[in-house]
């Protein structure tokens, strides 16, 4: 596995997990905020209904409770009587209004924070602390709502519910919008079913999001992995290219050194053998002359092999150069035929050279052209006994075509 794929795996998988958790949580928060706003709107509607029906009848009674705050001499007598009167007046109409709704509990307290009415009788008469949200709503004269979890809660029906998600809303009560609040309605709405629907919806959303991000991640992973392979292949090709260049360089260096090391002594051998030949001819020693010629022939053959090896290495390296010059066609064919005739005669064969081309000169590299034609004729001689080797030539446009054929295998 290449580095880019490893980095993608290290970043991609945690990124998908964090993205799914983060987006799902944001979805949850937005859903709850929408739920809170919707519940608050419903609460305002219900509260306004209650206020229109009930508040005008009880406003004077609530004002009395403000005139006898907790701790005063007349607090117990007046307040208990007032609160008992409110409960008698409100229980039936309040129950009728909230029957069939998601409301679990209703409380009303005055501007001093004293609970003057509650569907939970045990809370009537209690004074709420200053930091209580109802008192904050009363003081700031604004609606406040919050979503909370209630492990246990007594409802207006007298039964206890457990593990409920509730939105509590606090709505200041006033005669007119520009008047100061004279009391606060506190209403608890049960949103457990909606909360569970939000949870289910969140899980489905997280599943769909995970599949979508997983698919994108898989596509990107395949793309990154393909990019890794391309990069690795390019690196391998670059390494192989550099290695080949280095090998060719070392081979060229070796061949250059070896050609110099081999050519120098071969040229010396040829030179000394020519001197020996001349000296033997002067003395009339035919045996020595024949031996000198053999030495020269062997040395020249070996020198030719070395030159062929060097030419092959130049062909591989793309450095073989062609030197074109005008060559007399008849002399060229005659020279090549004279080189091959000794091999052909040994096999009781002959080379037929029907020259029917009206060309006197051709433009070619004489050394390389002679070597090519010699190799073709030598190959034909190798596989032909008691037969013929035909060398035919014809022109095609501005080119000369030479064909070698034999009657051998």
ZATORPA-619848 format. One line per field, with one value per residue: residue in one letter; x, y, z negated of N, C-alpha, C in turn. Coordinates in pm, whole numbers, m for minus. Each point is the difference from the previous one (the first is absolute). Layout:
resn c(a, ...)
n_u c(X, ...)
n_v c(Y, ...)
n_w c(Z, ...)
ca_u c(X, ...)
ca_v c(Y, ...)
ca_w c(Z, ...)
c_u c(X, ...)
c_v c(Y, ...)
c_w c(Z, ...)
//
This chain:
resn c(x, x, x, x, x, x, x, x, x, x, x, x, x, x, x, x, x, x, x, x, x, x, x, x, x, x, x, x, x, x, x, x, x, x, x, x, x, x, x, x, x, x, x, x, x, x, x, x, x, x, x, x, x, x, x, x, x, x, x, x, x, x, x, x, x, x, x, x, x, x, x, x, x, x, x, x, x, x, x, x, x, x, x, x, x, x, x, x, x, x, x, x, x, x, x, x, x, x, x, x, x, x, x, x, x, x, x, x, x, x, x, x, x, x, x, x, x, x, x, x, x, x, x, x, x, x, x, x, x, x, x, x, x, x, x, x, x, x, x, x, x, x, x, x, x, x, x, x, x, x, x, x, x, x, x, x, x, x, x, x, x, x, x, x, x, x, x, x, x, x, x, x, x, x, x, x, x, x, x, x, x, x, x, x, x, x, x, x, x, x, x, x, x, x, x, x, x, x, x, x, x, x, x, x, x, x, x, x, x, x, x, x, x, x, x, x, x, x, x, x, x, x, x, x, x, x, x, x, x, x, x, x, x, x, x, x, x, x, x, x, x, x, x, x, x, x, x, x, x, x, x, x, x, x, x, x, x, x, x, x, x, x, x, x, x, x, x, x, x, x, x, x, x, x, x, x, x, x, x, x, x, x, x, x, x, x, x, x, x, x, x, x, x, x, x, x, x, x, x, x, x, x, x, x, x, x, x, x, x, x, x, x, x, x, x, x, x, x, x, x, x, x, x, x, x, x, x, x, x, x, x, x, x, x, x, x, x, x, x, x, x, x, x, x, x, x, x, x, x, x, x, x, x, x, x, x, x, x, x, x, x, x, x, x, x, x, x, x, x, x, x, x, x, x, x, x, x, x, x, x, x, x, x, x, x, x, x, x, x, x, x, x, x, x, x, x, x, x, x, x, x, x, x, x, x, x, x, x, x)
n_u c(85, m28, 84, m39, m6, 117, 46, m52, 50, 115, m19, m24, 38, 98, 32, m25, 64, 98, 2, m13, 89, 86, m19, 5, 103, 51, m27, 53, 102, 10, m14, 84, 80, m22, 25, 105, 32, m23, 61, 98, m12, m3, 106, 54, m36, 46, 112, 1, m32, 93, 87, m50, 5, 118, 98, m93, m28, 132, 6, m119, m34, 64, m59, m101, 41, 9, m118, 1, 125, 74, m31, m106, m57, m51, 125, 9, m64, 48, 126, m15, m67, 91, 101, m69, m30, 129, 40, m94, 46, 125, m15, m128, 5, 101, m61, m110, 79, 64, m128, 66, 74, 122, m85, 111, 35, m76, 75, m50, 91, m6, 0, m37, m48, m112, 4, m86, 43, m35, 14, 118, m98, 96, m9, m130, 28, 70, 108, m2, 121, 81, 85, m119, m13, m99, 81, 91, m95, m41, 124, 35, m118, 44, m33, 5, 72, m7, 83, m68, 79, m117, 80, m59, m130, m61, m97, m73, 18, 110, 35, 95, 63, 66, 127, m36, m7, 29, m87, 74, m114, 53, m127, 61, m83, m65, m60, 104, 42, m37, m87, 31, 79, m118, 40, 27, m30, 4, 33, m26, 65, m69, 131, m28, m122, m10, 46, m82, m95, 42, 1, m119, m49, 57, m43, m119, m2, 43, m95, m94, 31, 0, m113, m52, 41, m51, m106, m11, 11, m87, m79, 12, m31, m95, m42, 9, m62, m87, m16, m12, m82, m63, m3, m39, m90, m31, m5, m70, m79, m9, m22, m92, m54, 8, m53, m92, m23, m2, m84, m74, 1, m23, m102, m43, 12, m63, m95, m8, 6, m95, m75, 30, m32, m106, m43, 49, m16, m128, m6, 53, m88, m103, 45, 22, m121, m36, 67, m56, m117, 26, 37, m106, m76, 66, m20, m123, m39, m48, 55, 101, 1, m21, 91, 73, m38, 21, 116, 28, m34, 64, 104, m7, m18, 96, 75, m40, 20, 111, 25, m38, 71, 96, m17, m12, 102, 52, m39, 34, 109, m31, 126, m51, 103, m73, 105, m81, 27, 36, m63, 104, m116, 61, 82, m110, m74, 98, 16, m133, m10, 104, m70, m111, 64, 98, m101, m38, 126, 19, m116, 94, m2, m88, 45, m130, 67, m130, 92, m129, 80, m61, 59, 71, m67, 23, m90, 104, m13, 112, 48, m102, m12, 131, m3, m105, 49, 115, m68, m76, 107, 63, m112, m13, 129, m34, m117, 94, m25, 100, m6, m95, 63, m121, 68, m121, m5, m83, m52, m27, m40, 41, m55, 108, m68, 67, m18, 19, 8, m40, 61, 44, 24)
n_v c(m119, 96, 101, 40, m131, m17, 113, m42, m123, 56, 78, m84, m114, 57, 52, m120, m64, 92, m10, m134, m9, 85, m49, m124, 40, 61, m112, m64, 86, m2, m134, m4, 81, m69, m111, 61, 49, m120, m63, 91, m14, m134, 13, 86, m81, m109, 64, 46, m124, m55, 86, m18, m133, m18, 59, 44, m128, m23, 100, 35, m129, m10, 118, m64, m108, 97, 37, m135, 47, m104, m33, 56, 89, 56, m41, m74, 89, 112, m41, m72, 101, 86, m73, m24, 131, 26, m94, 49, 120, m43, m86, 27, 132, m4, m93, 78, 105, m69, m37, m112, 78, 44, 88, 4, 129, 74, 110, 72, 98, 73, 133, m45, m89, 38, m134, 60, m73, m129, m73, 29, m39, m91, 61, m1, 130, m70, 57, 36, m56, 101, m106, m24, m85, m40, 16, m70, m86, m1, m13, m85, m40, m123, m67, m99, m85, m124, m85, m80, m82, m62, m46, 92, m7, 78, m60, 82, m120, 29, m43, m90, 82, m93, 47, 124, 33, 113, 81, 72, 70, 125, 35, 120, 35, 72, 110, 82, 2, 127, m85, 23, m110, m59, m89, m126, m44, m112, m47, m125, m9, m113, m9, m98, m10, 134, m2, m104, 72, 101, m81, m53, 123, 30, m115, 22, 124, m46, m94, 85, 86, m105, m44, 124, 31, m121, 26, 125, m47, m97, 88, 85, m106, m41, 129, 12, m118, 38, 118, m73, m84, 107, 59, m116, m14, 130, m20, m115, 64, 102, m86, m70, 117, 48, m117, 7, 128, m32, m103, 78, 91, m93, m46, 125, 29, m115, 18, 126, m38, m97, 86, 94, m76, m34, 118, 58, m110, 1, 133, m18, m101, 72, 107, m71, m54, 124, 45, m100, 34, 130, m21, m83, 93, 91, m85, 9, 32, m88, m84, 83, 18, m129, m22, 91, m53, m116, 48, 60, m113, m74, 82, 8, m131, m16, 84, m74, m110, 56, 35, m125, m45, 84, m43, m125, 29, 53, m111, m76, 74, m34, m38, m98, 51, 52, m43, 82, m78, 57, m115, m47, m24, m2, 96, 60, m42, 41, 104, 14, m20, 80, 66, m22, 19, 29, 58, 61, 19, 17, 56, 5, 126, 87, 125, 7, 84, m12, 82, 31, 66, 99, m37, 108, 97, m32, 66, m48, m63, 8, 39, 73, 55, 6, 42, 78, 35, 18, 53, 64, 27, 37, 57, 49, 29, 39, 29, 18, m128, 6, 128, 87, 115, 49, 92, 51, 92, 91, 93, 71, 78, 66, m118, m62, m103, m56, m110, m73, m100, m116, m113, 49, m30)
n_w c(0, 88, m13, 122, 27, m63, 55, 115, m27, m39, 108, 104, m60, m76, 119, 55, m98, 1, 133, m5, m102, 59, 124, m51, m73, 107, 70, m102, m6, 134, m2, m104, 68, 114, m71, m53, 120, 59, m101, 16, 131, m13, m79, 88, 99, m65, m25, 124, 36, m79, 52, 122, m32, m53, 68, 79, m24, 23, 88, m43, 11, 120, 26, m59, 68, 93, m49, m5, 19, 34, m123, 61, m83, 110, 20, m107, m72, 50, m2, m110, m50, 44, m38, m111, m2, 32, m85, m83, 29, m9, m97, m6, 13, m86, m76, 16, m23, m96, m16, 27, m77, 37, m56, m76, 1, m80, 0, m100, 16, m109, 4, m118, 91, m56, m16, 83, 103, m16, 111, m56, m80, 0, 119, m31, 6, 88, m53, 127, 11, m22, 1, m54, 104, m80, m105, 74, 42, m127, m45, 98, m47, 3, 110, m87, 72, m51, 62, m82, m73, m17, m94, m80, 26, m95, 67, 80, 60, m71, 124, m20, 82, 69, m8, m26, 130, m65, 60, m84, m4, 1, m19, 2, m101, 91, m40, 14, 126, m17, m60, m129, m4, m14, 87, m25, 124, m71, 121, m36, 120, 12, 30, m87, 49, m1, m127, m24, 59, m75, m107, 34, 19, m118, m49, 60, m47, m119, 14, 47, m98, m84, 59, m1, m123, m37, 79, m46, m125, 35, 64, m102, m78, 86, 1, m134, m13, 97, m62, m112, 69, 50, m120, m59, 99, m11, m132, 12, 89, m85, m102, 72, 37, m126, m42, 98, m29, m130, 28, 81, m97, m94, 78, 30, m129, m30, 94, m41, m129, 12, 75, m87, m108, 76, 43, m108, m78, 46, m6, m121, m28, 52, m66, m112, 21, 31, m110, m74, 58, m14, m127, m13, 59, m71, m99, 56, m125, 87, m79, m18, 135, 19, m92, 58, 118, m57, m48, 116, 65, m92, 5, 135, 0, m92, 73, 105, m73, m39, 127, 31, m103, 35, 123, m51, m77, 110, 66, m105, 1, 124, m4, 72, 58, 97, 74, 67, 107, 114, 34, 65, 59, 117, m41, m45, 104, 78, m80, m10, 132, 6, m93, 74, 116, m88, m67, 112, 40, m131, 32, 97, m33, 46, 20, 35, 78, 34, 39, m30, m82, 60, m110, 12, m63, m125, m71, m67, m118, 68, m117, m39, 123, 4, m127, 33, 119, m60, m102, 90, 78, m108, m44, 124, m5, m121, 59, 89, 32, 90, m28, 14, 6, 10, 63, m23, 94, m54, 73, m108, 100, m110, m32, m49, 52, m103, 72, m111, 87, m57, 38, m114, m126)
ca_u c(m85, 85, m16, m121, m114, 5, m44, m144, m69, 13, m82, m135, m92, m42, m75, m138, m64, m23, m101, m132, m40, m22, m119, m117, m26, m56, m137, m76, m17, m94, m132, m47, m30, m129, m102, m19, m73, m138, m67, m17, m114, m123, m18, m50, m142, m76, 7, m88, m137, m18, 3, m124, m112, 18, 75, m83, m75, 86, 107, m10, 37, 147, 56, m8, 114, 117, m8, 31, 111, 37, 74, m74, m87, m127, 28, m61, m146, m51, 52, m63, m139, 3, 43, m108, m103, 49, m7, m141, m45, 76, 18, m89, 24, 134, m3, m74, 79, 120, m34, 25, 124, 123, 38, 13, m17, m10, 22, m12, 52, m13, 122, 97, 53, m79, m86, m138, m82, 73, m75, 59, m35, 112, 86, m70, 50, 146, 62, 108, 122, 16, 57, m95, m27, m125, 33, 79, m94, m79, 86, 41, m124, 14, m32, 116, m35, 115, m29, 63, m37, m58, m8, m134, m77, m142, m78, m125, m96, 28, 90, 142, 65, 146, 88, m69, 65, m99, 34, m65, m7, m36, m61, m50, m139, m24, m121, 41, 140, 93, m13, 89, m59, m61, 9, 65, m52, 104, m67, 88, m55, 69, 46, 77, m23, 70, 143, 37, m2, 124, 109, m9, 36, 144, 68, m13, 84, 140, 24, 7, 122, 115, 7, 42, 141, 77, 12, 97, 132, 47, 40, 125, 105, 40, 74, 130, 78, 45, 108, 117, 58, 62, 123, 97, 45, 90, 126, 70, 52, 113, 114, 47, 64, 131, 86, 38, 97, 126, 54, 50, 121, 109, 30, 74, 134, 72, 31, 103, 131, 39, 35, 136, 95, 8, 41, 143, 88, m31, 65, 145, 22, m11, 117, 118, m14, 29, 146, 54, m31, 93, 135, 2, 2, 135, 87, m50, m50, m145, m70, m16, m97, m134, m33, m26, m133, m98, m6, m71, m141, m65, m4, m100, m131, m30, m23, m133, m97, m3, m71, m141, m54, m13, m112, m124, m21, m42, m139, m83, 0, m51, 110, 67, m12, 12, 75, m36, 97, m21, 73, m17, m78, 70, 112, m58, m47, 118, 73, m78, 2, 133, 9, m86, 34, 70, m96, m91, 72, 14, m125, m31, m109, 48, m85, m42, m18, m49, m15, m86, m34, 79, 55, 146, 37, m105, 38, m16, 115, 63, 43, m117, m70, 80, m16, m135, m7, 88, m69, m106, 59, 65, m109, m49, 102, 5, m109, m18, 103, m21, m112, 29, m42, m29, 1, m70, m13, m88, m25, m137, 12, 138, 69, 48, m42, 87, m64, 85, m78, 84, m76, 28, m110)
ca_v c(119, 116, 99, 78, m81, m8, 130, 11, m87, 57, 122, m18, m73, 87, 114, m43, m21, 132, 70, m59, 38, 144, 40, m58, 79, 127, m30, m18, 131, 78, m59, 37, 143, 14, m54, 96, 116, m41, m18, 133, 62, m64, 43, 139, m6, m53, 95, 113, m47, m3, 137, 68, m58, m8, 108, 112, m38, m27, 99, 70, m93, m14, 125, m8, m78, 87, 95, m72, m91, m101, 53, 108, m46, m51, m86, m132, 6, 51, m75, m132, 17, 40, m112, m98, 54, m14, m142, m32, 67, m33, m143, m54, 58, m36, m140, m9, 59, m77, m140, m42, 60, m59, 73, m85, 78, 145, 77, 145, 68, 146, 73, m22, m136, m90, m88, 22, m111, m109, m125, m84, 76, 10, 113, 127, 73, 5, 119, m40, 78, 110, m46, m89, 52, 76, 133, 67, 41, 109, 118, 48, 19, m73, m142, m88, m143, m90, m144, m68, m140, m19, m143, m22, 125, m15, 70, 59, m108, m63, m114, 33, m52, m13, 10, 79, 121, 104, 139, 91, 136, 100, 110, 108, 39, 144, 45, 50, m33, 97, m5, m92, m132, m15, m141, m84, m133, m101, m115, m111, m81, m129, m14, m124, m69, 76, m19, m132, 10, 71, m98, m94, 74, 25, m125, m21, 101, m39, m117, 48, 80, m91, m68, 98, 32, m122, m17, 101, m41, m115, 51, 73, m97, m65, 99, 20, m122, m1, 99, m62, m96, 76, 61, m106, m50, 100, m6, m122, 24, 93, m75, m92, 80, 43, m119, m36, 99, m27, m124, 31, 81, m89, m88, 78, 23, m128, m31, 94, m42, m129, 15, 56, m100, m110, 46, 37, m116, m62, 79, m27, m134, 11, 71, m86, m111, 55, 12, m135, m44, 66, m56, m137, 9, 38, m115, m112, m104, m8, m51, 112, 91, m59, 14, 142, 30, m58, 86, 121, m33, m22, 126, 86, m57, 35, 144, 21, m39, 105, 115, m35, 12, 142, 51, m44, 81, 132, m13, m6, 132, 99, 91, m44, 102, m45, 93, m27, 43, m69, m127, m67, m120, m120, m30, m39, m138, m85, m14, m86, m135, m59, m40, m114, m112, m112, m79, m66, m105, m114, m76, m35, 88, 122, 118, 57, 144, 58, 145, 57, 134, 98, 97, m10, 39, 10, 85, m87, m17, m116, m99, m67, m71, m120, m94, m56, m93, m113, m85, m72, m103, m100, m81, m86, m102, m92, m98, m47, m88, m36, 78, 136, 116, 104, 138, 79, 143, 79, 133, 42, 144, 45, m94, m127, m114, m117, m120, m120, m124, m119, m124, m88, m35)
ca_w c(0, 14, m105, 19, m45, m146, m53, 24, m95, m135, m11, 53, m88, m111, 53, 24, m131, m62, 80, m26, m136, m5, 77, m68, m122, 46, 40, m124, m63, 80, m20, m134, m2, 68, m91, m109, 52, 27, m129, m58, 70, m51, m140, 1, 40, m113, m111, 31, m22, m146, m52, 38, m72, m144, m65, m48, m119, m114, m13, m128, m107, 3, m53, m146, m48, 5, m112, m124, 33, m100, m115, m65, m109, 54, 115, m6, 3, 128, 115, 7, 42, 142, 82, 0, 88, 138, 39, 23, 122, 122, 29, 103, 134, 49, 42, 127, 108, 34, 24, 137, 49, m55, m121, m119, m124, 14, m122, 12, m118, 10, 31, m108, 12, m82, 79, m45, 48, 65, 10, m106, m121, m95, 34, m24, m115, m4, 58, 90, m20, 97, 128, 65, 133, m5, m50, 103, 104, m55, m15, 132, 76, 128, m6, m11, 3, 2, 6, m113, m22, m133, m39, m59, 0, m31, 101, m46, m20, m128, 16, 13, 121, m19, 119, 102, 52, m22, 30, m95, 53, m100, 75, m87, 21, m17, 68, 132, 29, m59, m145, m70, m25, m132, m36, 101, 23, 25, 58, 37, 109, 22, 140, 5, 128, 105, m24, 51, 146, 38, m15, 112, 121, m6, 33, 143, 66, m17, 87, 139, 11, m4, 130, 100, m22, 25, 146, 46, m50, 79, 132, m16, m33, 125, 79, m63, 18, 140, 7, m63, 93, 110, m53, m25, 130, 56, m75, 44, 136, m10, m55, 104, 103, m50, m8, 137, 46, m67, 57, 134, m16, m42, 112, 99, m55, 7, 140, 47, m54, 56, 142, 6, m48, 96, 132, 1, 26, 128, 103, m10, 56, 146, 49, m8, 95, 133, 7, 16, 136, 91, m23, 52, 146, 41, m19, 79, m92, 27, m120, m94, 59, m20, m142, m25, 55, m92, m119, 40, 21, m130, m74, 62, m32, m139, m3, 57, m103, m102, 59, 6, m137, m28, 79, m64, m121, 44, 45, m120, m64, 96, 33, 123, 103, 139, 83, 139, 101, 128, 9, 129, m30, 46, m90, m129, 9, 23, m126, m90, 56, m23, m141, m26, 88, m66, m79, 92, 72, m89, m1, 139, 45, 63, m17, 127, m12, 125, m19, 103, m46, 74, m93, m10, m135, m103, m113, m117, m91, 61, m101, m59, 106, 32, m111, 7, 112, m31, m98, 70, 85, m86, m56, 108, 24, m114, 7, 138, 54, 141, 52, 47, m78, 97, m47, 101, m32, 84, m55, m34, m15, m11, m88, 56, m83, 19, m52, m6, m12, 14, 22, m114, m93)
c_u c(89, m39, m132, m124, m3, m50, m151, m79, 4, m89, m145, m96, m38, m81, m146, m75, m34, m109, m141, m51, m35, m126, m127, m35, m58, m145, m89, m28, m102, m142, m58, m35, m134, m114, m29, m80, m145, m79, m27, m117, m131, m30, m55, m149, m86, m4, m89, m147, m34, m9, m130, m119, 13, 55, m87, m75, 88, 104, m4, 40, 151, 66, m2, 118, 129, 2, 30, 111, 33, 84, m73, m95, m128, 19, m80, m152, m53, 43, m68, m145, m5, 36, m107, m112, 40, m11, m144, m49, 63, 4, m86, 25, 137, 1, m73, 83, 117, m30, 21, 126, 119, 46, 0, m30, m8, 21, m23, 62, 2, 134, 106, 61, m75, m94, m142, m93, 91, m91, 57, m21, 118, 88, m67, 53, 150, 51, 122, 124, 17, 52, m91, m42, m130, 23, 82, m91, m84, 81, 35, m118, 10, m32, 129, m49, 129, m47, 79, m48, m47, m5, m136, m74, m147, m81, m127, m107, 22, 91, 145, 56, 151, 69, m70, 87, m107, 55, m79, 7, m53, m46, m52, m142, m16, m130, 29, 150, 97, m13, 105, m73, m52, 4, 64, m71, 118, m70, 104, m70, 84, 34, 79, m16, 73, 151, 46, m2, 126, 119, 2, 42, 149, 78, m8, 88, 147, 34, 17, 129, 124, 17, 52, 149, 89, 21, 101, 141, 56, 48, 132, 116, 51, 81, 140, 89, 52, 113, 128, 70, 71, 131, 108, 56, 97, 134, 81, 59, 119, 125, 58, 73, 139, 97, 48, 104, 138, 66, 58, 129, 119, 39, 82, 142, 84, 40, 106, 137, 46, 38, 141, 103, 19, 52, 150, 90, m30, 65, 152, 33, m6, 123, 126, m9, 26, 152, 65, m23, 98, 141, 13, 1, 140, 95, m46, m51, m152, m79, m26, m101, m142, m43, m33, m138, m110, m15, m80, m150, m75, m14, m106, m142, m41, m30, m139, m110, m13, m77, m151, m66, m21, m115, m134, m31, m44, m145, m94, m12, m57, 104, 73, m27, 24, 70, m24, 107, m32, 90, m29, m61, 74, 113, m50, m43, 118, 77, m72, 6, 135, 17, m77, 42, 76, m95, m92, 67, 15, m123, m48, m118, 60, m102, m30, m31, m42, m28, m81, m47, 92, 47, 150, 47, m124, 54, m27, 122, 67, 34, m121, m78, 71, m18, m139, m9, 86, m68, m112, 55, 66, m106, m56, 99, 1, m102, m24, 121, m38, m117, 45, m51, m16, 0, m62, m16, m98, m29, m148, 7, 144, 83, 43, m37, 89, m63, 98, m89, 92, m91, 21, m123, m99)
c_v c(124, 106, 77, m75, m9, 130, 16, m85, 59, 121, m27, m65, 83, 119, m34, m16, 134, 76, m52, 42, 148, 43, m55, 80, 137, m18, m12, 134, 85, m52, 38, 148, 27, m49, 99, 120, m35, m14, 134, 72, m58, 46, 141, 2, m48, 100, 120, m38, m1, 141, 72, m50, 22, 128, 118, m32, m11, 108, 73, m89, m18, 124, 0, m76, 79, 96, m66, m100, m91, 65, 113, m59, m65, m102, m131, 7, 42, m87, m135, 12, 31, m117, m108, 44, m16, m144, m39, 58, m58, m149, m49, 63, m36, m143, m15, 49, m89, m148, m32, 61, m72, 70, m96, 77, 148, 63, 148, 59, 150, 65, m15, m139, m99, m80, 11, m109, m103, m122, m104, 74, 19, 120, 136, 63, 7, 125, m43, 87, 106, m45, m99, 63, 80, 142, 79, 50, 119, 129, 61, 18, m66, m148, m81, m144, m81, m144, m69, m144, m15, m149, m37, 132, m31, 84, 57, m106, m73, m120, 50, m65, 0, 12, 71, 119, 108, 135, 87, 141, 93, 125, 106, 39, 148, 35, 46, m24, 96, 8, m94, m131, m7, m144, m78, m134, m93, m128, m104, m86, m127, m15, m130, m71, 70, m17, m136, m3, 71, m95, m98, 66, 28, m125, m29, 98, m37, m120, 42, 79, m88, m72, 95, 32, m120, m22, 99, m38, m115, 45, 75, m93, m70, 95, 20, m123, m11, 101, m52, m95, 71, 62, m104, m54, 98, 0, m122, 16, 94, m70, m95, 76, 45, m117, m40, 97, m24, m125, 25, 82, m87, m94, 73, 26, m126, m31, 95, m41, m130, 12, 58, m105, m112, 45, 29, m121, m69, 77, m22, m137, 4, 68, m85, m117, 47, 17, m138, m52, 60, m58, m140, 1, 37, m120, m119, m115, m6, m49, 110, 101, m50, 15, 146, 39, m57, 86, 127, m25, m18, 130, 93, m50, 36, 149, 33, m38, 107, 121, m27, 13, 146, 62, m39, 82, 141, m2, m1, 136, 107, 100, m40, 103, m60, 109, m36, 57, m74, m124, m62, m137, m126, m40, m48, m147, m96, m23, m96, m145, m67, m45, m129, m122, m113, m89, m80, m117, m124, m88, m32, 80, 123, 111, 57, 147, 57, 149, 56, 140, 99, 112, m19, 31, m3, 84, m77, 10, m131, m107, m77, m78, m129, m105, m66, m105, m123, m95, m80, m114, m110, m91, m95, m113, m105, m112, m55, m83, m36, 77, 137, 101, 114, 137, 84, 143, 64, 132, 19, 149, 42, m95, m124, m113, m119, m119, m116, m119, m118, m122, m98, m24, 115)
c_w c(0, m104, 11, m48, m152, m63, 16, m99, m140, m19, 35, m97, m123, 47, 23, m132, m65, 76, m29, m138, m7, 71, m65, m125, 35, 43, m124, m67, 75, m20, m135, m8, 70, m89, m112, 47, 26, m129, m66, 66, m47, m142, m7, 34, m117, m115, 24, m19, m148, m57, 32, m80, m150, m61, m44, m130, m123, m23, m133, m117, m6, m56, m151, m57, 5, m118, m134, 28, m114, m109, m71, m105, 53, 111, m3, 17, 136, 118, 13, 48, 151, 91, 7, 93, 148, 48, 31, 132, 126, 36, 116, 138, 57, 50, 133, 118, 44, 24, 149, 61, m61, m128, m119, m128, 35, m136, 32, m126, 26, 26, m108, 4, m85, 89, m53, 49, 66, 8, m96, m131, m96, 28, m22, m128, m9, 69, 83, m24, 109, 136, 73, 133, 6, m48, 100, 112, m47, m7, 136, 94, 139, m22, m2, 5, 7, 6, m110, m6, m144, m32, m58, m2, m26, 97, m61, m23, m132, 11, 19, 126, m24, 136, 114, 42, 7, 46, m98, 54, m107, 74, m97, 39, m30, 73, 142, 18, m68, m152, m59, m28, m143, m48, 113, 8, 31, 46, 42, 106, 18, 149, 18, 134, 115, m15, 53, 153, 52, m10, 116, 131, 5, 37, 149, 78, m10, 89, 145, 22, 1, 133, 107, m15, 25, 149, 57, m43, 83, 138, m9, m34, 126, 87, m57, 20, 144, 19, m61, 97, 114, m47, m19, 132, 64, m71, 42, 139, m2, m54, 105, 112, m44, m8, 139, 55, m62, 57, 139, m6, m38, 113, 106, m46, 9, 144, 55, m48, 65, 147, 15, m40, 101, 136, 6, 21, 133, 115, m1, 60, 153, 60, 0, 98, 144, 19, 20, 141, 100, m14, 57, 152, 52, m8, 84, m83, 15, m121, m100, 53, m25, m145, m34, 49, m89, m125, 31, 15, m131, m78, 57, m29, m142, m14, 55, m99, m108, 51, 8, m136, m37, 78, m60, m124, 38, 50, m120, m66, 91, 42, 127, 110, 137, 81, 147, 95, 130, 11, 137, m23, 42, m90, m136, 0, 15, m128, m94, 51, m24, m144, m24, 81, m70, m79, 93, 70, m86, 1, 143, 54, 68, m24, 136, m19, 134, m18, 115, m38, 71, m92, m7, m140, m91, m115, m129, m91, 40, m101, m53, 105, 37, m109, 5, 110, m23, m98, 66, 85, m83, m61, 106, 28, m109, 15, 142, 44, 145, 61, 46, m100, 99, m67, 110, m48, 96, m70, m28, m31, 1, m86, 79, m94, 37, m69, 8, m21, 21, 18, m113, m83, m12)
//
